[in-house]
């Protein structure tokens, strides 16, 4: 799974395709896919960024 996340970090345009259901991740459940998409949501990253400082 970490390889998928790293790949998506390098290819952020794929997140848009995943959100629009124009791409899929083989072997990833719907629940995992929703978690991945949420983790790349800019608002969530900004709100939780304080925990990483």
PAVOPA-941142 format. One record per atom (N, C-alpha, C, CB): atom name; z, y negated, x negated. Coordinates in steps of 0.05 Angstrom, whole numbers, padded with zeros to 5 digits, always signed. Glycine has a CB too. Example, Ala and Ser with C-alpha at 12.3 -4.5 7.8 and 13.67 -1.06 7.14 Angstrom:
% PAVOPA-941142
<lumnu "N",<+00156,+00114,-00264>>
<lumnu "CA",<+00156,+00090,-00246>>
<lumnu "C",<+00156,+00066,-00264>>
<lumnu "CB",<+00181,+00089,-00226>>
<lumnu "N",<+00142,+00045,-00257>>
<lumnu "CA",<+00143,+00021,-00273>>
<lumnu "C",<+00157,-00001,-00258>>
<lumnu "CB",<+00114,+00012,-00282>>
***
This chain:
% PAVOPA-941142
<lumnu "N",<+00000,+00024,-00016>>
<lumnu "CA",<+00000,+00000,+00000>>
<lumnu "C",<+00000,-00025,-00017>>
<lumnu "CB",<+00024,+00000,+00019>>
<lumnu "N",<+00014,-00024,-00040>>
<lumnu "CA",<+00015,-00048,-00057>>
<lumnu "C",<-00013,-00055,-00067>>
<lumnu "CB",<+00034,-00043,-00081>>
<lumnu "N",<-00030,-00035,-00072>>
<lumnu "CA",<-00057,-00041,-00081>>
<lumnu "C",<-00073,-00056,-00059>>
<lumnu "CB",<-00072,-00015,-00088>>
<lumnu "N",<-00068,-00049,-00034>>
<lumnu "CA",<-00081,-00063,-00012>>
<lumnu "C",<-00073,-00092,-00011>>
<lumnu "CB",<-00075,-00049,+00015>>
<lumnu "N",<-00047,-00097,-00014>>
<lumnu "CA",<-00036,-00124,-00013>>
<lumnu "C",<-00048,-00140,-00037>>
<lumnu "CB",<-00006,-00124,-00015>>
<lumnu "N",<-00048,-00129,-00060>>
<lumnu "CA",<-00059,-00143,-00083>>
<lumnu "C",<-00088,-00150,-00079>>
<lumnu "CB",<-00055,-00126,-00109>>
<lumnu "N",<-00103,-00131,-00068>>
<lumnu "CA",<-00132,-00136,-00063>>
<lumnu "C",<-00136,-00158,-00043>>
<lumnu "CB",<-00146,-00110,-00053>>
<lumnu "N",<-00120,-00158,-00022>>
<lumnu "CA",<-00121,-00179,-00002>>
<lumnu "C",<-00113,-00206,-00013>>
<lumnu "CB",<-00104,-00172,+00022>>
<lumnu "N",<-00094,-00207,-00031>>
<lumnu "CA",<-00086,-00232,-00044>>
<lumnu "C",<-00110,-00244,-00060>>
<lumnu "CB",<-00063,-00228,-00062>>
<lumnu "N",<-00126,-00227,-00071>>
<lumnu "CA",<-00149,-00236,-00087>>
<lumnu "C",<-00173,-00242,-00069>>
<lumnu "CB",<-00156,-00215,-00108>>
<lumnu "N",<-00173,-00232,-00045>>
<lumnu "CA",<-00196,-00236,-00026>>
<lumnu "C",<-00185,-00245,+00001>>
<lumnu "CB",<-00211,-00209,-00023>>
<lumnu "N",<-00175,-00269,+00002>>
<lumnu "CA",<-00162,-00279,+00026>>
<lumnu "C",<-00180,-00281,+00050>>
<lumnu "CB",<-00150,-00306,+00020>>
<lumnu "N",<-00206,-00282,+00046>>
<lumnu "CA",<-00225,-00284,+00068>>
<lumnu "C",<-00224,-00258,+00085>>
<lumnu "CB",<-00253,-00289,+00058>>
<lumnu "N",<-00215,-00237,+00073>>
<lumnu "CA",<-00213,-00212,+00088>>
<lumnu "C",<-00191,-00213,+00109>>
<lumnu "CB",<-00208,-00188,+00070>>
<lumnu "N",<-00171,-00229,+00105>>
<lumnu "CA",<-00150,-00233,+00125>>
<lumnu "C",<-00161,-00244,+00151>>
<lumnu "CB",<-00127,-00251,+00114>>
<lumnu "N",<-00179,-00263,+00149>>
<lumnu "CA",<-00192,-00274,+00172>>
<lumnu "C",<-00208,-00252,+00187>>
<lumnu "CB",<-00211,-00297,+00165>>
<lumnu "N",<-00222,-00236,+00172>>
<lumnu "CA",<-00238,-00215,+00185>>
<lumnu "C",<-00220,-00194,+00198>>
<lumnu "CB",<-00255,-00201,+00164>>
<lumnu "N",<-00197,-00189,+00186>>
<lumnu "CA",<-00178,-00170,+00198>>
<lumnu "C",<-00166,-00182,+00224>>
<lumnu "CB",<-00155,-00164,+00178>>
<lumnu "N",<-00160,-00208,+00224>>
<lumnu "CA",<-00149,-00221,+00247>>
<lumnu "C",<-00170,-00220,+00270>>
<lumnu "CB",<-00141,-00250,+00241>>
<lumnu "N",<-00195,-00224,+00264>>
<lumnu "CA",<-00216,-00224,+00284>>
<lumnu "C",<-00226,-00196,+00291>>
<lumnu "CB",<-00240,-00241,+00273>>
<lumnu "N",<-00214,-00176,+00280>>
<lumnu "CA",<-00221,-00148,+00285>>
<lumnu "C",<-00250,-00142,+00276>>
<lumnu "CB",<-00218,-00142,+00314>>
<lumnu "N",<-00260,-00156,+00256>>
<lumnu "CA",<-00286,-00152,+00245>>
<lumnu "C",<-00285,-00134,+00220>>
<lumnu "CB",<-00300,-00178,+00238>>
<lumnu "N",<-00261,-00127,+00212>>
<lumnu "CA",<-00257,-00109,+00189>>
<lumnu "C",<-00232,-00092,+00196>>
<lumnu "CB",<-00254,-00125,+00162>>
<lumnu "N",<-00230,-00070,+00182>>
<lumnu "CA",<-00207,-00053,+00186>>
<lumnu "C",<-00198,-00041,+00159>>
<lumnu "CB",<-00212,-00031,+00207>>
<lumnu "N",<-00174,-00031,+00158>>
<lumnu "CA",<-00164,-00019,+00135>>
<lumnu "C",<-00160,+00011,+00141>>
<lumnu "CB",<-00137,-00032,+00125>>
<lumnu "N",<-00175,+00028,+00128>>
<lumnu "CA",<-00174,+00057,+00133>>
<lumnu "C",<-00147,+00067,+00124>>
<lumnu "CB",<-00197,+00072,+00119>>
<lumnu "N",<-00134,+00083,+00141>>
<lumnu "CA",<-00108,+00095,+00134>>
<lumnu "C",<-00084,+00077,+00139>>
<lumnu "CB",<-00109,+00102,+00106>>
<lumnu "N",<-00089,+00053,+00151>>
<lumnu "CA",<-00067,+00035,+00156>>
<lumnu "C",<-00063,+00034,+00187>>
<lumnu "CB",<-00074,+00006,+00145>>
<lumnu "N",<-00039,+00039,+00196>>
<lumnu "CA",<-00033,+00039,+00224>>
<lumnu "C",<-00034,+00011,+00235>>
<lumnu "CB",<-00005,+00052,+00230>>
<lumnu "N",<-00036,+00009,+00262>>
<lumnu "CA",<-00037,-00017,+00275>>
<lumnu "C",<-00011,-00034,+00269>>
<lumnu "CB",<-00040,-00014,+00305>>
<lumnu "N",<+00011,-00020,+00268>>
<lumnu "CA",<+00037,-00033,+00262>>
<lumnu "C",<+00036,-00045,+00234>>
<lumnu "CB",<+00060,-00014,+00266>>
<lumnu "N",<+00027,-00029,+00215>>
<lumnu "CA",<+00025,-00038,+00187>>
<lumnu "C",<+00005,-00061,+00184>>
<lumnu "CB",<+00016,-00014,+00168>>
<lumnu "N",<-00018,-00059,+00199>>
<lumnu "CA",<-00038,-00080,+00198>>
<lumnu "C",<-00026,-00106,+00208>>
<lumnu "CB",<-00062,-00072,+00214>>
<lumnu "N",<-00011,-00105,+00230>>
<lumnu "CA",<+00001,-00129,+00241>>
<lumnu "C",<+00021,-00141,+00221>>
<lumnu "CB",<+00015,-00123,+00267>>
<lumnu "N",<+00036,-00124,+00207>>
<lumnu "CA",<+00055,-00133,+00187>>
<lumnu "C",<+00041,-00147,+00164>>
<lumnu "CB",<+00072,-00110,+00177>>
<lumnu "N",<+00019,-00135,+00156>>
<lumnu "CA",<+00003,-00147,+00133>>
<lumnu "C",<-00008,-00174,+00142>>
<lumnu "CB",<-00020,-00128,+00125>>
<lumnu "N",<-00020,-00176,+00165>>
<lumnu "CA",<-00031,-00201,+00175>>
<lumnu "C",<-00009,-00222,+00177>>
<lumnu "CB",<-00045,-00197,+00202>>
<lumnu "N",<+00013,-00215,+00188>>
<lumnu "CA",<+00036,-00233,+00191>>
<lumnu "C",<+00045,-00243,+00163>>
<lumnu "CB",<+00059,-00220,+00206>>
<lumnu "N",<+00046,-00226,+00144>>
<lumnu "CA",<+00055,-00233,+00117>>
<lumnu "C",<+00037,-00254,+00104>>
<lumnu "CB",<+00058,-00209,+00099>>
<lumnu "N",<+00012,-00254,+00112>>
<lumnu "CA",<-00007,-00274,+00101>>
<lumnu "C",<-00009,-00299,+00118>>
<lumnu "CB",<-00035,-00261,+00098>>
<lumnu "N",<+00005,-00300,+00140>>
<lumnu "CA",<+00005,-00324,+00157>>
<lumnu "C",<+00018,-00347,+00142>>
<lumnu "CB",<+00020,-00318,+00184>>
<lumnu "N",<+00005,-00369,+00139>>
<lumnu "CA",<+00014,-00391,+00122>>
<lumnu "C",<+00041,-00402,+00132>>
<lumnu "CB",<-00007,-00413,+00122>>
<lumnu "N",<+00045,-00404,+00158>>
<lumnu "CA",<+00069,-00415,+00169>>
<lumnu "C",<+00093,-00398,+00161>>
<lumnu "CB",<+00068,-00418,+00199>>
<lumnu "N",<+00090,-00372,+00163>>
<lumnu "CA",<+00112,-00354,+00156>>
<lumnu "C",<+00118,-00356,+00127>>
<lumnu "CB",<+00104,-00325,+00163>>
<lumnu "N",<+00098,-00358,+00109>>
<lumnu "CA",<+00103,-00360,+00081>>
<lumnu "C",<+00117,-00386,+00074>>
<lumnu "CB",<+00077,-00359,+00065>>
<lumnu "N",<+00110,-00408,+00088>>
<lumnu "CA",<+00123,-00433,+00082>>
<lumnu "C",<+00152,-00433,+00091>>
<lumnu "CB",<+00108,-00456,+00096>>
<lumnu "N",<+00157,-00421,+00114>>
<lumnu "CA",<+00185,-00421,+00125>>
<lumnu "C",<+00203,-00404,+00108>>
<lumnu "CB",<+00185,-00411,+00153>>
<lumnu "N",<+00192,-00382,+00098>>
<lumnu "CA",<+00209,-00363,+00083>>
<lumnu "C",<+00209,-00369,+00052>>
<lumnu "CB",<+00200,-00335,+00088>>
<lumnu "N",<+00193,-00388,+00044>>
<lumnu "CA",<+00190,-00393,+00015>>
<lumnu "C",<+00217,-00402,+00003>>
<lumnu "CB",<+00169,-00414,+00009>>
<lumnu "N",<+00234,-00413,+00018>>
<lumnu "CA",<+00260,-00422,+00008>>
<lumnu "C",<+00277,-00399,-00003>>
<lumnu "CB",<+00275,-00437,+00029>>
<lumnu "N",<+00272,-00376,+00007>>
<lumnu "CA",<+00288,-00353,-00002>>
<lumnu "C",<+00279,-00343,-00030>>
<lumnu "CB",<+00285,-00330,+00018>>
<lumnu "N",<+00256,-00352,-00039>>
<lumnu "CA",<+00245,-00342,-00065>>
<lumnu "C",<+00252,-00361,-00088>>
<lumnu "CB",<+00216,-00338,-00063>>
<lumnu "N",<+00264,-00384,-00082>>
<lumnu "CA",<+00269,-00403,-00103>>
<lumnu "C",<+00295,-00397,-00117>>
<lumnu "CB",<+00269,-00432,-00092>>
***
